[in-house]
């Protein structure tokens, strides 16, 4: 499960970066007035990366706490 979580973490980061690059390229080539609203997709995927990273750290702390209290 840890490999899956790390894969999904970096997948959200990759989606965020790639979508920002594509929107920027399209904005330069076709005009930003048509493409600026698509930056929302990049922001949402970056937000998902931040939330997933925060939750992974939180879960690791919780598992450490449970392991410590079980002894």
Secondary structure, 3 states (H helix, E strand, C coil): CHHHHHHHHHHHHHHHHHHHHHHHHHHHHHCHHHHHHHHHHHHHHHHHHHHHHHHHHHHHHHHHHHHHHHC
